[in-house]
């Protein structure tokens, strides 16, 4: 099992969400986040442009079975890319264990519904 974290542009969220659904990823968590990076976004107020030191993004958190890692990462990379600085990052982290609270299932079995996924 792996945890995939991605920081993406807010404007790309709907495209990434749709790509994840098409890849068979039906559940993930996300948050509005702010960070500092190479991209700078200027804000205009009454004709004066202000450079902001923080950048607004969305952070996705997805736990997947090992067999779904590549298609999940490729869905994010393909749908979040604009080719400009500030497109974001994807991180893949190991998960030691997972439990489904309702049934007590653990490990790989806790991440899918039997009969729905092969």
C-alpha angles and dihedrals in degrees: 000000000000137000114224116200120186132182110203141169114275089231090061098050097099092048092049092047091052092047091051091051090050089051090054097256104136102169133047138138126235140185138190105246138177126214147158123251145134094290116086122197118203121213123204123215120175092340096310117113115218123197110226120211094208129064124212115228141152122247118209124199118195129172112203140175114254092254091059099050099094097045091047094050092044091050090054095043094048097047101037098049121108096158093240132109110275100041089131141233139277122213127191117203132180119250116207099197143351133195133197105222096206098055105016091238113152140192121016092346092063091065101062142036112249112243093021098071127035 
